Amino acid sequence: MTILRSVVLGCGSYLPERVVTNQELAESVDTSDEWIVQRTGIRQRHIAADGEVTSDLAIHAARAALASAHVDAQSIDLIVLATSTPDNTFPASAVSVQAGLGVTRGAAFDLQAVCSGFVYALAVTDSLLRTGAYARALVIGAETFSRILDWTDRTTCVLFGDGAGAVVLEAQQQPGGRDDRGILTTHLRSDGRHKSKLYVDGGPSSTKTVGHLRMEGRAVFKHAVAMITDVIEDAFRATGYTAADIDWFVPHQANKRIIDDSARRLGIAPEKVVTTVDLHGNTSAASIPLALNAAIKDGRIKKGDLVLFEAMGGGFTWGSALVRW
């Protein structure tokens, strides 16, 4: 008996033109290239231009994903945009993407789970596609985190960057086994007790301002590895796969030490880990699709590969997705 799976048809990404190196940041805040690299692995990040908004980045990434998938924008009937930095309080930035692509049917909405946003968006979109209500979707992670940073706070402003990544998903009949193509399993978690450890100190209902990102770095690091391991082990239990079966591990690109510790704890070989945090910084919901597209473009990820995603973000939120390419 066959079942519907959400199969990835194509992937695309976009990075703003401006690159800000650690050396450039050291000219304005008390930091150094050595300090940043040692603690995070980050060497540079991209920053959106004045007037370049989140939906602009998302549209670029979406067009690249559509071209990769060899499908027309008019075939898309669902757009889910994961972002914590929307263009406006409302409407959803996803409808600006929809209009920018010339799509006039279906549905478009934003999803907010901070750095876990892309994994959450995959899970939600997968659920909707498997109902049969929609046939083909764009899942996008896009952020302009540079707009919510306190550029005098050296503990946070050095960590983040702007960018966007997208995938095209299509509902396809598959045999119904663990060797199916597409999204095999997703697992989502959250725990609001940890809100104060990673949050933005503003909002329309509280301060009537956008606010700035605030983070307790040590606390986030402490919780990250255990939480990431939790949802990945759930994915293995759900499918019967193990770390040895994984072809590629594409984690959220927050911190090189968190990525390395997570892979080590799970028993995933270093050569299977896709890392772009050195080039992009932490781009929140955009980080996984940006890393994913880099590994596709350079030929590492190929059709039939088993790819594992994981992420953790403010809230705390965290999640995993296991996908057969």
N, C-alpha and C positions, 0 to 999 in steps of 0.2 A: 504494500500500500504506500503510495507516494504522499509526501507532505510538502507544504509551501515553505520555502526558505528564502531569506533575504540575501541575495547574491550581489557581491560587489562587481559592478561593471566598469568602473573607472575611478580615478583619484586625481585630484589637482590641488595646487597650493599657490599662495601669493605672499610675498614679503615686501613691505614698503622699501623704497629706494634707499632711504637714509640708514646708514650703519653707524652705531655708536660703540666705540671700543672702550675697554676698561681704562685705557690711558686717558681717553677724553673725559670720562666720568671723574677720574682722579684730579682733573683740573678744577672741578667745582665742588666736590665733597671730599672729606677726609678718608680716602681709601687708596688702594693701589692694585695694579694688575695681579701682583703676587697674592695679595690678600683675597681677592675675589676668586681667582682660579683655584687656590688651595681649598677654599671652603665650599665652592659651588661647581667648579669646572667650567664656568661661563667665561668666555673671552670677548664676546660682542653680542649685540642685540640690534634689531631693526626697530625704527621709530616712525610712526605715521606722520606724514606731512601735515602742515596746517590745512584744515579744511578737508582732510582725508578721513572719512568716518568709517565705523565698523562695517556698515553695509557695503561700502565701496570695496573694502578688502574681501568681503564675502563674495561679492559678485565676480571679482577677478578669479578667486579660487573655484567658484562654481562653474564658470566658463571653461576653466582648465579641466575640471573633472568631466564635464559634458563632452569636451573634445577627446579626452582619454577614453571615454566610454563609447564614442562614436554614436551618440544619440542627440536628438534635437531637444532644445529647452521645452518645446511645446508638448513633449511626451511626459514631462514631469507633472505629477498631480499631487505631490506633497513636498513641502520644504520645511525642514526643522533646523533652526539656527541656534546652536549653543553659544551663549555669550553672557558675560557679566558686565559688558560695557556697551549697551545698546546706544543707537543714535539719539533716541529720545525716550522719555519715560513711557510714552506710547505714541504711535502704534508700535507694534513689534517690528524690529529691524528686518525680520524675515519677509514682511510684506513689501519692504523697499527692495529687497533682493528679488522677490517675485516680479515686481514691476520692472526692475532693471533688466531682468532676463526676458521680459516680454511674455511671461506666463500669465494667462488669464483664467485658469481653471484650478480646481482643487483647493487645497488649504495650505497656509503658511503660518508658522508661529515660532516664537522664541522659547528656549528652555534655559533655565538658570540653575546650574549646579556647580558654578565656579570651575575649578580645574578638572573636575570630573564630568564636565558638561558634555564632551563629545561621547564618552561612554554611555552616559544617560540618554543622550539623543539617539545613539545607535539602538539601545534597548527599546525605547519608546517607538521609534520608527519601525523596528523589526516587529513589534507587537501589532502595529497598525497594518503593516503590509501583510502579515500572516492572517489577518481577518478577511482579507480580500477586498477591503474597502478602498484601498489604493493599490496601484500597480507599480509605480516607479517613483522613487523619492531622491531628493538631494538632502544629505546630512552634512551640515557645515559647522565648523568651529571657527569663530572669528573674534578677535579681541583688539582693542586699543587700550591696553592697560597703562600706557604712558600717561593717559589722561586722568588717572586716579592715583598716581604716585606722588608722594611727598619727596620732591627732589632734593631736600635737605637731609633726608633720613638715609644714611649710608647703608643701613641694615636691610632696607627694602628696595630702594631705587635701583640698586645694581642687579637685582634678580630678574626683572621682568622685561618683556619686549612685546611688540605688536606683530600680528600676522594672521593668516587664515588658511584653512585647509578644508577640503570637501571630498565626499565620495558620493557616487551614484549607486543606489540600491534598487534592485528589481526583484519582485516576487516571482520565484520560479519553482516549478515542481521538481522535487528531488526524491531519491529512493527512500529516504527516511532513516538512514544509518549515520553513524558517526563520521563516515567518509564523505558525506554530502558536502557540496560546495555551499558557501554562505555562512551566515551567523549561526553557530551551533548552540551557543548558550551565553546568557548575560546574567550578571549578578550585581545588584545595587544595594548600597547601605548608606545610612546617615546616622549621626548622633549629635543633636543640637546642643548638648551640654558643653560642647567644645567651641561654641561660637566665638568666644572672646579671644581665642588663640589665633584666629585668622579671619579678619572682617574688614569692612569699610565703614568708617565712622561718620557716615552721612546717608541721606535718603530722603525722598519726598515726604514721607510720613513722619519722620523723626526730626530732621534738622532743616528740611527744605533746601538742602545743598547736596552736591554730589559726594563730597567727602574724600578722604584719602585711605589708602590701604594701610592696615596695621597688622602686625604679625609678631607672635612669640616664636621666634625661629627654633629654639631648642625644643620647645614643646611639640611643634609640628613635626620636627625630625623624629622625635621619640615615638610618636604615634604612627608615623607614616609606614614604616616597614612592617609592623605587625598588622595593620589594617589592610595593606596591600596583599600580604601573604594570605590573609583570611579569605578574601574574595577569589583569589586565584586557586586556592585549594578547593573552594566550592565549584569552580569551573572544572577542575580535574575530576572531582567526584561525580559531577553531572554527566560527564562524557566518557569517563574511563581512561582518559589520556593522562599522561604524566609529564613531568618536566622534560624527560628524555625525548618525548614525541614532538616537542615544540620546535618548529623550524626557525621562527623569529619572534622575539619578545620586543614589543614596541610600547614602552612605558611612557607615562606622562613625564615630560622633560622639565622637572623642577630643580633637581640638584643631582650632580653626578654621584655623590656619595650615597644618596638614597637609592638611586638606580642600581649601583653596584652592590649595595648591601641586600637589596631585595632579590636580585638575581642570585647572589651567593646563598641566601637563605633558602631559596626555592630549588637550588640545584640546577639553575639554567646556565649553560656555558657562556662565558664572556663574549665569545665570537658570534653568539646568536642574538646579542642585545643591540638594538638600534639606538644610537645616541646622537642627538643634534643640539643638546643643551649648550654646548660650547659656542655654537654659531647663532642660536636663536634666543637664548635665555629662556625664561619661563613665559610662554605665551598662553598659559591657562588652557581654555577649551580648544585652542588652535594647536596645541603642542603635539598631540598624537597624530592628527592627520598631516601636519607638516613633516614629522619624522617618517611617517608611513610613506608619503609621496617621495621623500628623498631616497628611501630604500627601494622603492619601485623603479624610480628613474635610473638608479645606478645598477639595476639588474639583480639586486639581492633577492627581493621577494618576487616569486614566480607563481604561475597558476598551479594550484594543488598544494601549495605550502600551507602549513598550519601556523596561524599568526595569533599571538596572545597580546591583548591590550589591557592596561590597567591605569587607574588614575586615582588621586586623592585631592580633595580641595576643601575650601573653607566651608564651615558648617558644623562638624566635618561631614563631607560626603566622600564616598569612595565606591569603586566599582571595577568590574572586569568584563571582558568580552573575548570569546574564543571564536575565531573565524577561519574557515577553510577558503583559501584564496582561489 
